[in-house]
Amino acid sequence: MKRALDGVIAALERYPGDPVNLLVGEPCFDPPAEIQEMFGRTGGASASGYGPPGGEPELRAILADREGDGSLGPENVVVTHGAKGGLLALFAALIEPGDEVIHPLPCYPAYPAMIRKLGGVPVGIVEHGDAFEGWAREMFTAVGPRTRAVVLSSPSNPTGTTLGNRELSRLIHSCRKHGLRLILDEAYAAFRFAGGIVESSAVDPRDTLVRVGSASKSLALCGWRMGWVIGDPELVTLVTGAQAALLNPPATPPQRAMLALPEVPESYFYGIRRAVYGRLEMLVGAMRRAGFDAEIPAGGFYLWIDIRDRLDPVIPDTAGWCERLAEERGVGFWPGEDFGVLGWIRLALPQGDRWREEVQELERRLSAEE
Ligand SMILES: Cc1ncc(COP(=O)(O)O)c(C=O)c1O
């Protein structure tokens, strides 16, 4: 499927100067020293064989310990090829052609894309940015005989909305009533700035809640393709089987390096949260001064900004607006179309050592007269 993003990338390439590119969400900090050091010690030839299909048992035990409230064991965890590999194996395990999966709109574009590729039917229900409160009620009107699961990210990509305990309990309760799995994608769990702490750590013993995690953002290890799925043992067996059939086990060297996870101090996680918050704060300031309605999100890596008043109300062509901005001013924003809604744009964290200058440049370019 063609992405609106591709038009923006092409337009940025046509811009004659340096672009201000806020398209891709990558961490703005280094991986923990403890994990890098462990990689140096364990990532050699001794880690060159296939590992067990569900991941290294020691790593599964560490993740169970870290992610649970004491009630989880390695049998609740499968190590996956990033969160995305986990989602793919999970959807492959849960859905048959024609089955439906409900997701919020806007949402991470991979959900509907993967569900469709597997022959399933994604069913998008609009989320109004109220910490999923209204959504948790509304989305059940879409449940039908072929619905198998509900998937959402919290903190959300792209909106930054985070699920509170009350909404999580409500969703679990209602999913259980309808016999659905609730897939909670926690790729940005390390970046919650506000709102209640979500107690997703206790996996529901009656197999409703499934949690998907990732080392990509929270440990700055996007390129290692390290993720995990946490669920009841029966589901873990199904996901492990699907992963084995589709992809084989995830790479062994990064898994061995991840065994140093318990040594990473809490100060690392505090520091990265501060770093991300600081960049978002500065970005919000620049966008507001340039006349946009920007706010610090409750969590995650992104600003999600309403630009409907800048567009034609009848055909709010967000992609066209972003392409023009890219071509004429060299500024790259991701159009809402790819996330399933018109009239909104997503801005990712500014990258690199010169990020402050980049944000200033962004403000200058957006504020310049036509
Ligand atoms: C909500 C969400 N889930 C999953 C992923 C994929 O993470 P990974 O790199 O672990 O596959 C991303 C990446 O941007 C994401 O935004």
Ligand as a Chemical Component Dictionary entry (heavy atoms), coordinates in Angstrom:
data_LIG
# 
_chem_comp.id                   LIG 
_chem_comp.type                 NON-POLYMER 
_chem_comp.pdbx_formal_charge   0 
_chem_comp.three_letter_code    LIG 
# 
loop_
_chem_comp_atom.comp_id 
_chem_comp_atom.atom_id 
_chem_comp_atom.alt_atom_id 
_chem_comp_atom.type_symbol 
_chem_comp_atom.charge 
_chem_comp_atom.model_Cartn_x 
_chem_comp_atom.model_Cartn_y 
_chem_comp_atom.model_Cartn_z 
_chem_comp_atom.pdbx_ordinal 
LIG C1 C1 C 0 3.627  1.428  18.686 1  
LIG C2 C2 C 0 4.800  0.704  18.144 2  
LIG N1 N1 N 0 4.861  -0.621 18.285 3  
LIG C3 C3 C 0 5.894  -1.319 17.803 4  
LIG C4 C4 C 0 6.932  -0.698 17.147 5  
LIG C5 C5 C 0 8.046  -1.529 16.569 6  
LIG O1 O1 O 0 9.041  -1.731 17.505 7  
LIG P1 P1 P 0 10.251 -2.713 17.197 8  
LIG O2 O2 O 0 11.386 -1.885 16.706 9  
LIG O3 O3 O 0 10.536 -3.332 18.538 10 
LIG O4 O4 O 0 9.800  -3.709 16.201 11 
LIG C6 C6 C 0 6.931  0.678  16.975 12 
LIG C7 C7 C 0 8.013  1.353  16.255 13 
LIG O5 O5 O 0 8.003  2.498  15.935 14 
LIG C8 C8 C 0 5.830  1.397  17.478 15 
LIG O6 O6 O 0 5.742  2.720  17.307 16 
# 
loop_
_chem_comp_bond.comp_id 
_chem_comp_bond.atom_id_1 
_chem_comp_bond.atom_id_2 
_chem_comp_bond.value_order 
_chem_comp_bond.pdbx_ordinal 
LIG C1 C2 SING 1  
LIG C2 N1 SING 2  
LIG C2 C8 DOUB 3  
LIG N1 C3 DOUB 4  
LIG C3 C4 SING 5  
LIG C4 C5 SING 6  
LIG C4 C6 DOUB 7  
LIG C5 O1 SING 8  
LIG O1 P1 SING 9  
LIG P1 O2 DOUB 10 
LIG P1 O3 SING 11 
LIG P1 O4 SING 12 
LIG C6 C7 SING 13 
LIG C6 C8 SING 14 
LIG C7 O5 DOUB 15 
LIG C8 O6 SING 16 
# 
